[in-house]
């Protein structure tokens, strides 16, 4: 199991817990799964955090 899949599984588990306690369950599940996938890709080294921060700030390179 890759770390990305592991992150999604952890996010889904947290989302299911959130479903039991809130009305916005589907949105929470999607957010938790996305966060889990991003954390999994960072841990596996497939996502560079500094590049991600630059994209969020709008400082993308043209290359």
Predicted model as a PDB file, atoms N, CA, C, CB and O in Angstrom, pLDDT in the B-factor column:
MODEL        1                                                                  
ATOM      1  N   UNK A   1       0.856  -1.169   0.000  1.00 75.00           N  
ATOM      2  CA  UNK A   1       0.000   0.000   0.000  1.00 75.00           C  
ATOM      3  C   UNK A   1       0.900   1.229   0.000  1.00 75.00           C  
ATOM      4  CB  UNK A   1      -0.973  -0.001   1.226  1.00 75.00           C  
ATOM      5  O   UNK A   1       1.786   1.363   0.844  1.00 75.00           O  
ATOM      6  N   UNK A   2       0.664   2.120  -0.953  1.00 83.00           N  
ATOM      7  CA  UNK A   2       1.474   3.328  -1.014  1.00 83.00           C  
ATOM      8  C   UNK A   2       1.050   4.307   0.082  1.00 83.00           C  
ATOM      9  CB  UNK A   2       1.356   3.987  -2.401  1.00 83.00           C  
ATOM     10  O   UNK A   2      -0.022   4.180   0.674  1.00 83.00           O  
ATOM     11  N   UNK A   3       1.910   5.272   0.331  1.00 81.00           N  
ATOM     12  CA  UNK A   3       1.594   6.248   1.376  1.00 81.00           C  
ATOM     13  C   UNK A   3       0.421   7.134   0.982  1.00 81.00           C  
ATOM     14  CB  UNK A   3       2.813   7.110   1.678  1.00 81.00           C  
ATOM     15  O   UNK A   3      -0.309   7.622   1.844  1.00 81.00           O  
ATOM     16  N   UNK A   4       0.239   7.343  -0.322  1.00 86.00           N  
ATOM     17  CA  UNK A   4      -0.910   8.138  -0.762  1.00 86.00           C  
ATOM     18  C   UNK A   4      -2.211   7.404  -0.450  1.00 86.00           C  
ATOM     19  CB  UNK A   4      -0.816   8.445  -2.274  1.00 86.00           C  
ATOM     20  O   UNK A   4      -3.158   8.000   0.062  1.00 86.00           O  
ATOM     21  N   UNK A   5      -2.253   6.123  -0.756  1.00 88.00           N  
ATOM     22  CA  UNK A   5      -3.450   5.326  -0.457  1.00 88.00           C  
ATOM     23  C   UNK A   5      -3.665   5.270   1.050  1.00 88.00           C  
ATOM     24  CB  UNK A   5      -3.323   3.890  -1.041  1.00 88.00           C  
ATOM     25  O   UNK A   5      -4.798   5.361   1.523  1.00 88.00           O  
ATOM     26  N   UNK A   6      -2.590   5.123   1.797  1.00 84.00           N  
ATOM     27  CA  UNK A   6      -2.699   5.098   3.254  1.00 84.00           C  
ATOM     28  C   UNK A   6      -3.268   6.422   3.765  1.00 84.00           C  
ATOM     29  CB  UNK A   6      -1.321   4.819   3.897  1.00 84.00           C  
ATOM     30  O   UNK A   6      -4.119   6.427   4.655  1.00 84.00           O  
ATOM     31  N   UNK A   7      -2.806   7.543   3.209  1.00 83.00           N  
ATOM     32  CA  UNK A   7      -3.325   8.842   3.612  1.00 83.00           C  
ATOM     33  C   UNK A   7      -4.799   8.998   3.303  1.00 83.00           C  
ATOM     34  CB  UNK A   7      -2.552   9.935   2.940  1.00 83.00           C  
ATOM     35  O   UNK A   7      -5.547   9.563   4.101  1.00 83.00           O  
ATOM     36  N   UNK A   8      -5.225   8.498   2.142  1.00 85.00           N  
ATOM     37  CA  UNK A   8      -6.640   8.565   1.784  1.00 85.00           C  
ATOM     38  C   UNK A   8      -7.472   7.705   2.728  1.00 85.00           C  
ATOM     39  CB  UNK A   8      -6.852   8.116   0.328  1.00 85.00           C  
ATOM     40  O   UNK A   8      -8.567   8.101   3.126  1.00 85.00           O  
ATOM     41  N   UNK A   9      -6.961   6.537   3.086  1.00 85.00           N  
ATOM     42  CA  UNK A   9      -7.682   5.660   4.013  1.00 85.00           C  
ATOM     43  C   UNK A   9      -7.837   6.329   5.378  1.00 85.00           C  
ATOM     44  CB  UNK A   9      -6.948   4.310   4.162  1.00 85.00           C  
ATOM     45  O   UNK A   9      -8.912   6.287   5.976  1.00 85.00           O  
ATOM     46  N   UNK A  10      -6.766   6.941   5.863  1.00 79.00           N  
ATOM     47  CA  UNK A  10      -6.847   7.638   7.146  1.00 79.00           C  
ATOM     48  C   UNK A  10      -7.844   8.794   7.054  1.00 79.00           C  
ATOM     49  CB  UNK A  10      -5.452   8.159   7.574  1.00 79.00           C  
ATOM     50  O   UNK A  10      -8.644   9.002   7.966  1.00 79.00           O  
ATOM     51  N   UNK A  11      -7.794   9.537   5.962  1.00 79.00           N  
ATOM     52  CA  UNK A  11      -8.746  10.625   5.777  1.00 79.00           C  
ATOM     53  C   UNK A  11     -10.182  10.138   5.719  1.00 79.00           C  
ATOM     54  CB  UNK A  11      -8.420  11.384   4.522  1.00 79.00           C  
ATOM     55  O   UNK A  11     -11.083  10.783   6.256  1.00 79.00           O  
ATOM     56  N   UNK A  12     -10.400   8.997   5.068  1.00 82.00           N  
ATOM     57  CA  UNK A  12     -11.749   8.435   4.983  1.00 82.00           C  
ATOM     58  C   UNK A  12     -12.249   7.990   6.354  1.00 82.00           C  
ATOM     59  CB  UNK A  12     -11.774   7.254   4.009  1.00 82.00           C  
ATOM     60  O   UNK A  12     -13.419   8.168   6.691  1.00 82.00           O  
ATOM     61  N   UNK A  13     -11.351   7.415   7.129  1.00 79.00           N  
ATOM     62  CA  UNK A  13     -11.745   7.008   8.487  1.00 79.00           C  
ATOM     63  C   UNK A  13     -12.143   8.231   9.313  1.00 79.00           C  
ATOM     64  CB  UNK A  13     -10.590   6.241   9.188  1.00 79.00           C  
ATOM     65  O   UNK A  13     -13.157   8.217  10.011  1.00 79.00           O  
ATOM     66  N   UNK A  14     -11.339   9.280   9.226  1.00 75.00           N  
ATOM     67  CA  UNK A  14     -11.695  10.507   9.949  1.00 75.00           C  
ATOM     68  C   UNK A  14     -12.999  11.096   9.419  1.00 75.00           C  
ATOM     69  CB  UNK A  14     -10.564  11.545   9.838  1.00 75.00           C  
ATOM     70  O   UNK A  14     -13.792  11.642  10.186  1.00 75.00           O  
ATOM     71  N   UNK A  15     -13.219  10.990   8.135  1.00 76.00           N  
ATOM     72  CA  UNK A  15     -14.461  11.481   7.546  1.00 76.00           C  
ATOM     73  C   UNK A  15     -15.673  10.707   8.035  1.00 76.00           C  
ATOM     74  CB  UNK A  15     -14.385  11.409   6.040  1.00 76.00           C  
ATOM     75  O   UNK A  15     -16.723  11.293   8.301  1.00 76.00           O  
ATOM     76  N   UNK A  16     -15.531   9.387   8.154  1.00 81.00           N  
ATOM     77  CA  UNK A  16     -16.643   8.576   8.654  1.00 81.00           C  
ATOM     78  C   UNK A  16     -16.972   8.961  10.095  1.00 81.00           C  
ATOM     79  CB  UNK A  16     -16.303   7.069   8.564  1.00 81.00           C  
ATOM     80  O   UNK A  16     -18.141   9.001  10.480  1.00 81.00           O  
ATOM     81  N   UNK A  17     -15.950   9.241  10.881  1.00 74.00           N  
ATOM     82  CA  UNK A  17     -16.193   9.713  12.244  1.00 74.00           C  
ATOM     83  C   UNK A  17     -16.941  11.040  12.207  1.00 74.00           C  
ATOM     84  CB  UNK A  17     -14.863   9.864  13.021  1.00 74.00           C  
ATOM     85  O   UNK A  17     -17.852  11.267  13.004  1.00 74.00           O  
ATOM     86  N   UNK A  18     -16.557  11.912  11.283  1.00 74.00           N  
ATOM     87  CA  UNK A  18     -17.247  13.195  11.160  1.00 74.00           C  
ATOM     88  C   UNK A  18     -18.687  13.027  10.712  1.00 74.00           C  
ATOM     89  CB  UNK A  18     -16.513  14.092  10.188  1.00 74.00           C  
ATOM     90  O   UNK A  18     -19.551  13.812  11.103  1.00 74.00           O  
ATOM     91  N   UNK A  19     -18.961  12.009   9.894  1.00 77.00           N  
ATOM     92  CA  UNK A  19     -20.328  11.762   9.423  1.00 77.00           C  
ATOM     93  C   UNK A  19     -21.256  11.480  10.596  1.00 77.00           C  
ATOM     94  CB  UNK A  19     -20.356  10.585   8.430  1.00 77.00           C  
ATOM     95  O   UNK A  19     -22.416  11.890  10.604  1.00 77.00           O  
ATOM     96  N   UNK A  20     -20.731  10.784  11.569  1.00 82.00           N  
ATOM     97  CA  UNK A  20     -21.566  10.418  12.708  1.00 82.00           C  
ATOM     98  C   UNK A  20     -21.962  11.628  13.550  1.00 82.00           C  
ATOM     99  CB  UNK A  20     -20.844   9.408  13.574  1.00 82.00           C  
ATOM    100  O   UNK A  20     -22.893  11.550  14.351  1.00 82.00           O  
ATOM    101  N   UNK A  21     -21.257  12.750  13.370  1.00 77.00           N  
ATOM    102  CA  UNK A  21     -21.506  13.891  14.247  1.00 77.00           C  
ATOM    103  C   UNK A  21     -21.907  15.180  13.557  1.00 77.00           C  
ATOM    104  CB  UNK A  21     -20.312  14.147  15.039  1.00 77.00           C  
ATOM    105  O   UNK A  21     -22.024  16.207  14.225  1.00 77.00           O  
ATOM    106  N   UNK A  22     -22.127  15.172  12.219  1.00 73.00           N  
ATOM    107  CA  UNK A  22     -22.442  16.456  11.621  1.00 73.00           C  
ATOM    108  C   UNK A  22     -23.261  16.377  10.345  1.00 73.00           C  
ATOM    109  CB  UNK A  22     -21.196  17.178  11.344  1.00 73.00           C  
ATOM    110  O   UNK A  22     -23.317  15.342   9.680  1.00 73.00           O  
ATOM    111  N   UNK A  23     -23.895  17.501  10.019  1.00 65.00           N  
ATOM    112  CA  UNK A  23     -24.740  17.601   8.836  1.00 65.00           C  
ATOM    113  C   UNK A  23     -23.920  17.722   7.566  1.00 65.00           C  
ATOM    114  CB  UNK A  23     -25.674  18.783   8.958  1.00 65.00           C  
ATOM    115  O   UNK A  23     -24.336  17.216   6.524  1.00 65.00           O  
ATOM    116  N   UNK A  24     -22.772  18.374   7.617  1.00 71.00           N  
ATOM    117  CA  UNK A  24     -21.949  18.606   6.437  1.00 71.00           C  
ATOM    118  C   UNK A  24     -20.999  17.430   6.193  1.00 71.00           C  
ATOM    119  CB  UNK A  24     -21.154  19.910   6.592  1.00 71.00           C  
ATOM    120  O   UNK A  24     -19.838  17.624   5.832  1.00 71.00           O  
ATOM    121  N   UNK A  25     -21.492  16.242   6.389  1.00 71.00           N  
ATOM    122  CA  UNK A  25     -20.665  15.039   6.363  1.00 71.00           C  
ATOM    123  C   UNK A  25     -19.985  14.804   5.018  1.00 71.00           C  
ATOM    124  CB  UNK A  25     -21.500  13.845   6.712  1.00 71.00           C  
ATOM    125  O   UNK A  25     -18.798  14.480   4.983  1.00 71.00           O  
ATOM    126  N   UNK A  26     -20.699  14.957   3.928  1.00 70.00           N  
ATOM    127  CA  UNK A  26     -20.107  14.679   2.623  1.00 70.00           C  
ATOM    128  C   UNK A  26     -18.975  15.644   2.299  1.00 70.00           C  
ATOM    129  CB  UNK A  26     -21.170  14.750   1.540  1.00 70.00           C  
ATOM    130  O   UNK A  26     -17.960  15.249   1.724  1.00 70.00           O  
ATOM    131  N   UNK A  27     -19.147  16.889   2.663  1.00 75.00           N  
ATOM    132  CA  UNK A  27     -18.080  17.873   2.443  1.00 75.00           C  
ATOM    133  C   UNK A  27     -16.887  17.544   3.325  1.00 75.00           C  
ATOM    134  CB  UNK A  27     -18.581  19.311   2.729  1.00 75.00           C  
ATOM    135  O   UNK A  27     -15.743  17.613   2.875  1.00 75.00           O  
ATOM    136  N   UNK A  28     -17.142  17.192   4.564  1.00 75.00           N  
ATOM    137  CA  UNK A  28     -16.055  16.840   5.475  1.00 75.00           C  
ATOM    138  C   UNK A  28     -15.290  15.607   4.995  1.00 75.00           C  
ATOM    139  CB  UNK A  28     -16.603  16.596   6.875  1.00 75.00           C  
ATOM    140  O   UNK A  28     -14.064  15.560   5.096  1.00 75.00           O  
ATOM    141  N   UNK A  29     -16.003  14.616   4.478  1.00 74.00           N  
ATOM    142  CA  UNK A  29     -15.338  13.417   3.972  1.00 74.00           C  
ATOM    143  C   UNK A  29     -14.419  13.785   2.813  1.00 74.00           C  
ATOM    144  CB  UNK A  29     -16.375  12.359   3.527  1.00 74.00           C  
ATOM    145  O   UNK A  29     -13.282  13.316   2.752  1.00 74.00           O  
ATOM    146  N   UNK A  30     -14.895  14.611   1.902  1.00 75.00           N  
ATOM    147  CA  UNK A  30     -14.075  15.018   0.768  1.00 75.00           C  
ATOM    148  C   UNK A  30     -12.844  15.797   1.218  1.00 75.00           C  
ATOM    149  CB  UNK A  30     -14.895  15.857  -0.200  1.00 75.00           C  
ATOM    150  O   UNK A  30     -11.746  15.587   0.703  1.00 75.00           O  
ATOM    151  N   UNK A  31     -13.030  16.691   2.177  1.00 82.00           N  
ATOM    152  CA  UNK A  31     -11.895  17.483   2.683  1.00 82.00           C  
ATOM    153  C   UNK A  31     -10.886  16.584   3.390  1.00 82.00           C  
ATOM    154  CB  UNK A  31     -12.387  18.589   3.648  1.00 82.00           C  
ATOM    155  O   UNK A  31      -9.683  16.702   3.161  1.00 82.00           O  
ATOM    156  N   UNK A  32     -11.365  15.691   4.243  1.00 79.00           N  
ATOM    157  CA  UNK A  32     -10.457  14.792   4.951  1.00 79.00           C  
ATOM    158  C   UNK A  32      -9.707  13.873   3.993  1.00 79.00           C  
ATOM    159  CB  UNK A  32     -11.229  13.960   5.966  1.00 79.00           C  
ATOM    160  O   UNK A  32      -8.522  13.608   4.194  1.00 79.00           O  
ATOM    161  N   UNK A  33     -10.372  13.389   2.965  1.00 77.00           N  
ATOM    162  CA  UNK A  33      -9.699  12.524   2.004  1.00 77.00           C  
ATOM    163  C   UNK A  33      -8.653  13.299   1.215  1.00 77.00           C  
ATOM    164  CB  UNK A  33     -10.714  11.891   1.054  1.00 77.00           C  
ATOM    165  O   UNK A  33      -7.571  12.775   0.948  1.00 77.00           O  
ATOM    166  N   UNK A  34      -8.957  14.534   0.837  1.00 84.00           N  
ATOM    167  CA  UNK A  34      -7.981  15.348   0.111  1.00 84.00           C  
ATOM    168  C   UNK A  34      -6.771  15.666   0.984  1.00 84.00           C  
ATOM    169  CB  UNK A  34      -8.630  16.647  -0.381  1.00 84.00           C  
ATOM    170  O   UNK A  34      -5.632  15.582   0.526  1.00 84.00           O  
ATOM    171  N   UNK A  35      -7.014  16.024   2.221  1.00 87.00           N  
ATOM    172  CA  UNK A  35      -5.911  16.308   3.142  1.00 87.00           C  
ATOM    173  C   UNK A  35      -5.078  15.047   3.367  1.00 87.00           C  
ATOM    174  CB  UNK A  35      -6.449  16.849   4.494  1.00 87.00           C  
ATOM    175  O   UNK A  35      -3.848  15.111   3.386  1.00 87.00           O  
ATOM    176  N   UNK A  36      -5.725  13.926   3.532  1.00 85.00           N  
ATOM    177  CA  UNK A  36      -5.005  12.671   3.705  1.00 85.00           C  
ATOM    178  C   UNK A  36      -4.154  12.324   2.492  1.00 85.00           C  
ATOM    179  CB  UNK A  36      -5.977  11.550   3.983  1.00 85.00           C  
ATOM    180  O   UNK A  36      -3.026  11.853   2.640  1.00 85.00           O  
ATOM    181  N   UNK A  37      -4.683  12.552   1.300  1.00 84.00           N  
ATOM    182  CA  UNK A  37      -3.924  12.275   0.079  1.00 84.00           C  
ATOM    183  C   UNK A  37      -2.732  13.211  -0.045  1.00 84.00           C  
ATOM    184  CB  UNK A  37      -4.824  12.404  -1.153  1.00 84.00           C  
ATOM    185  O   UNK A  37      -1.644  12.783  -0.430  1.00 84.00           O  
ATOM    186  N   UNK A  38      -2.926  14.478   0.275  1.00 86.00           N  
ATOM    187  CA  UNK A  38      -1.821  15.445   0.195  1.00 86.00           C  
ATOM    188  C   UNK A  38      -0.735  15.096   1.202  1.00 86.00           C  
ATOM    189  CB  UNK A  38      -2.331  16.882   0.442  1.00 86.00           C  
ATOM    190  O   UNK A  38       0.450  15.122   0.869  1.00 86.00           O  
ATOM    191  N   UNK A  39      -1.123  14.772   2.424  1.00 88.00           N  
ATOM    192  CA  UNK A  39      -0.138  14.396   3.436  1.00 88.00           C  
ATOM    193  C   UNK A  39       0.600  13.127   3.011  1.00 88.00           C  
ATOM    194  CB  UNK A  39      -0.819  14.189   4.809  1.00 88.00           C  
ATOM    195  O   UNK A  39       1.815  13.031   3.187  1.00 88.00           O  
ATOM    196  N   UNK A  40      -0.113  12.166   2.460  1.00 87.00           N  
ATOM    197  CA  UNK A  40       0.520  10.941   1.989  1.00 87.00           C  
ATOM    198  C   UNK A  40       1.531  11.197   0.888  1.00 87.00           C  
ATOM    199  CB  UNK A  40      -0.522   9.979   1.502  1.00 87.00           C  
ATOM    200  O   UNK A  40       2.596  10.579   0.873  1.00 87.00           O  
ATOM    201  N   UNK A  41       1.212  12.108  -0.044  1.00 87.00           N  
ATOM    202  CA  UNK A  41       2.145  12.424  -1.129  1.00 87.00           C  
ATOM    203  C   UNK A  41       3.351  13.203  -0.611  1.00 87.00           C  
ATOM    204  CB  UNK A  41       1.436  13.226  -2.226  1.00 87.00           C  
ATOM    205  O   UNK A  41       4.454  13.040  -1.132  1.00 87.00           O  
ATOM    206  N   UNK A  42       3.163  14.037   0.391  1.00 87.00           N  
ATOM    207  CA  UNK A  42       4.296  14.756   0.987  1.00 87.00           C  
ATOM    208  C   UNK A  42       5.221  13.770   1.683  1.00 87.00           C  
ATOM    209  CB  UNK A  42       3.806  15.836   1.989  1.00 87.00           C  
ATOM    210  O   UNK A  42       6.440  13.860   1.541  1.00 87.00           O  
ATOM    211  N   UNK A  43       4.657  12.830   2.432  1.00 90.00           N  
ATOM    212  CA  UNK A  43       5.462  11.846   3.153  1.00 90.00           C  
ATOM    213  C   UNK A  43       6.241  10.956   2.182  1.00 90.00           C  
ATOM    214  CB  UNK A  43       4.569  10.986   4.058  1.00 90.00           C  
ATOM    215  O   UNK A  43       7.391  10.606   2.445  1.00 90.00           O  
ATOM    216  N   UNK A  44       5.613  10.592   1.061  1.00 89.00           N  
ATOM    217  CA  UNK A  44       6.289   9.723   0.101  1.00 89.00           C  
ATOM    218  C   UNK A  44       7.299  10.470  -0.754  1.00 89.00           C  
ATOM    219  CB  UNK A  44       5.277   9.054  -0.787  1.00 89.00           C  
ATOM    220  O   UNK A  44       8.065   9.844  -1.487  1.00 89.00           O  
ATOM    221  N   UNK A  45       7.316  11.783  -0.675  1.00 86.00           N  
ATOM    222  CA  UNK A  45       8.266  12.575  -1.451  1.00 86.00           C  
ATOM    223  C   UNK A  45       7.805  12.874  -2.857  1.00 86.00           C  
ATOM    224  CB  UNK A  45       9.569  11.876  -1.510  1.00 86.00           C  
ATOM    225  O   UNK A  45       8.599  13.351  -3.668  1.00 86.00           O  
ATOM    226  N   UNK A  46       6.557  12.613  -3.175  1.00 85.00           N  
ATOM    227  CA  UNK A  46       6.026  12.860  -4.513  1.00 85.00           C  
ATOM    228  C   UNK A  46       5.473  14.277  -4.680  1.00 85.00           C  
ATOM    229  CB  UNK A  46       4.942  11.853  -4.824  1.00 85.00           C  
ATOM    230  O   UNK A  46       5.079  14.667  -5.779  1.00 85.00           O  
ATOM    231  N   UNK A  47       5.444  15.033  -3.603  1.00 81.00           N  
ATOM    232  CA  UNK A  47       4.932  16.402  -3.641  1.00 81.00           C  
ATOM    233  C   UNK A  47       5.886  17.292  -2.876  1.00 81.00           C  
ATOM    234  CB  UNK A  47       3.496  16.492  -3.049  1.00 81.00           C  
ATOM    235  O   UNK A  47       6.183  17.044  -1.707  1.00 81.00           O  
ATOM    236  N   UNK A  48       6.366  18.332  -3.543  1.00 82.00           N  
ATOM    237  CA  UNK A  48       7.288  19.268  -2.919  1.00 82.00           C  
ATOM    238  C   UNK A  48       6.483  20.395  -2.272  1.00 82.00           C  
ATOM    239  CB  UNK A  48       8.304  19.830  -3.960  1.00 82.00           C  
ATOM    240  O   UNK A  48       5.740  21.107  -2.948  1.00 82.00           O  
ATOM    241  N   UNK A  49       6.636  20.545  -0.980  1.00 83.00           N  
ATOM    242  CA  UNK A  49       5.847  21.512  -0.224  1.00 83.00           C  
ATOM    243  C   UNK A  49       6.163  22.939  -0.656  1.00 83.00           C  
ATOM    244  CB  UNK A  49       6.101  21.348   1.273  1.00 83.00           C  
ATOM    245  O   UNK A  49       5.255  23.766  -0.745  1.00 83.00           O  
ATOM    246  N   UNK A  50       7.435  23.248  -0.928  1.00 85.00           N  
ATOM    247  CA  UNK A  50       7.792  24.617  -1.317  1.00 85.00           C  
ATOM    248  C   UNK A  50       7.146  24.998  -2.642  1.00 85.00           C  
ATOM    249  CB  UNK A  50       9.314  24.766  -1.417  1.00 85.00           C  
ATOM    250  O   UNK A  50       6.711  26.137  -2.806  1.00 85.00           O  
ATOM    251  N   UNK A  51       7.073  24.062  -3.596  1.00 81.00           N  
ATOM    252  CA  UNK A  51       6.391  24.348  -4.858  1.00 81.00           C  
ATOM    253  C   UNK A  51       4.895  24.525  -4.645  1.00 81.00           C  
ATOM    254  CB  UNK A  51       6.647  23.229  -5.868  1.00 81.00           C  
ATOM    255  O   UNK A  51       4.269  25.372  -5.283  1.00 81.00           O  
ATOM    256  N   UNK A  52       4.324  23.733  -3.754  1.00 77.00           N  
ATOM    257  CA  UNK A  52       2.898  23.854  -3.453  1.00 77.00           C  
ATOM    258  C   UNK A  52       2.586  25.213  -2.840  1.00 77.00           C  
ATOM    259  CB  UNK A  52       2.451  22.733  -2.506  1.00 77.00           C  
ATOM    260  O   UNK A  52       1.583  25.835  -3.190  1.00 77.00           O  
ATOM    261  N   UNK A  53       3.432  25.676  -1.933  1.00 84.00           N  
ATOM    262  CA  UNK A  53       3.239  26.987  -1.307  1.00 84.00           C  
ATOM    263  C   UNK A  53       3.370  28.096  -2.355  1.00 84.00           C  
ATOM    264  CB  UNK A  53       4.265  27.202  -0.159  1.00 84.00           C  
ATOM    265  O   UNK A  53       2.611  29.065  -2.334  1.00 84.00           O  
ATOM    266  N   UNK A  54       4.340  27.953  -3.276  1.00 83.00           N  
ATOM    267  CA  UNK A  54       4.497  28.951  -4.329  1.00 83.00           C  
ATOM    268  C   UNK A  54       3.273  29.021  -5.229  1.00 83.00           C  
ATOM    269  CB  UNK A  54       5.729  28.646  -5.160  1.00 83.00           C  
ATOM    270  O   UNK A  54       2.877  30.109  -5.647  1.00 83.00           O  
ATOM    271  N   UNK A  55       2.662  27.872  -5.535  1.00 81.00           N  
ATOM    272  CA  UNK A  55       1.459  27.856  -6.359  1.00 81.00           C  
ATOM    273  C   UNK A  55       0.317  28.531  -5.633  1.00 81.00           C  
ATOM    274  CB  UNK A  55       1.075  26.425  -6.734  1.00 81.00           C  
ATOM    275  O   UNK A  55      -0.437  29.292  -6.241  1.00 81.00           O  
ATOM    276  N   UNK A  56       0.175  28.270  -4.351  1.00 82.00           N  
ATOM    277  CA  UNK A  56      -0.904  28.887  -3.565  1.00 82.00           C  
ATOM    278  C   UNK A  56      -0.712  30.395  -3.502  1.00 82.00           C  
ATOM    279  CB  UNK A  56      -0.954  28.293  -2.136  1.00 82.00           C  
ATOM    280  O   UNK A  56      -1.681  31.150  -3.579  1.00 82.00           O  
ATOM    281  N   UNK A  57       0.525  30.835  -3.362  1.00 87.00           N  
ATOM    282  CA  UNK A  57       0.811  32.273  -3.307  1.00 87.00           C  
ATOM    283  C   UNK A  57       0.758  32.939  -4.673  1.00 87.00           C  
ATOM    284  CB  UNK A  57       2.168  32.503  -2.692  1.00 87.00           C  
ATOM    285  O   UNK A  57       0.770  34.167  -4.756  1.00 87.00           O  
ATOM    286  N   UNK A  58       0.700  32.156  -5.747  1.00 82.00           N  
ATOM    287  CA  UNK A  58       0.643  32.723  -7.083  1.00 82.00           C  
ATOM    288  C   UNK A  58       1.980  32.991  -7.698  1.00 82.00           C  
ATOM    289  CB  UNK A  58      -0.118  33.962  -7.060  1.00 82.00           C  
ATOM    290  O   UNK A  58       2.076  33.734  -8.675  1.00 82.00           O  
ATOM    291  N   UNK A  59       3.029  32.397  -7.145  1.00 75.00           N  
ATOM    292  CA  UNK A  59       4.373  32.607  -7.677  1.00 75.00           C  
ATOM    293  C   UNK A  59       4.862  31.364  -8.408  1.00 75.00           C  
ATOM    294  CB  UNK A  59       5.347  32.977  -6.551  1.00 75.00           C  
ATOM    295  O   UNK A  59       5.853  30.749  -8.013  1.00 75.00           O  
ATOM    296  N   UNK A  60       4.163  31.004  -9.469  1.00 68.00           N  
ATOM    297  CA  UNK A  60       4.555  29.848 -10.269  1.00 68.00           C  
ATOM    298  C   UNK A  60       5.619  30.266 -11.271  1.00 68.00           C  
ATOM    299  CB  UNK A  60       3.332  29.234 -10.993  1.00 68.00           C  
ATOM    300  O   UNK A  60       5.614  31.394 -11.765  1.00 68.00           O  
ATOM    301  N   UNK A  61       6.518  29.360 -11.562  1.00 61.00           N  
ATOM    302  CA  UNK A  61       7.519  29.647 -12.586  1.00 61.00           C  
ATOM    303  C   UNK A  61       6.957  29.319 -13.953  1.00 61.00           C  
ATOM    304  CB  UNK A  61       8.817  28.856 -12.331  1.00 61.00           C  
ATOM    305  O   UNK A  61       6.025  28.524 -14.074  1.00 61.00           O  
ATOM    306  N   UNK A  62       7.520  29.927 -14.980  1.00 54.00           N  
ATOM    307  CA  UNK A  62       7.023  29.692 -16.347  1.00 54.00           C  
ATOM    308  C   UNK A  62       7.686  28.486 -16.982  1.00 54.00           C  
ATOM    309  CB  UNK A  62       7.257  30.924 -17.220  1.00 54.00           C  
ATOM    310  O   UNK A  62       7.319  28.099 -18.091  1.00 54.00           O  
ATOM    311  N   UNK A  63       8.648  27.884 -16.312  1.00 55.00           N  
ATOM    312  CA  UNK A  63       9.336  26.723 -16.905  1.00 55.00           C  
ATOM    313  C   UNK A  63       8.664  25.426 -16.555  1.00 55.00           C  
ATOM    314  CB  UNK A  63      10.775  26.672 -16.456  1.00 55.00           C  
ATOM    315  O   UNK A  63       9.118  24.362 -16.975  1.00 55.00           O  
TER     316      UNK A  63                                                      
ENDMDL                                                                          
END                                                                             
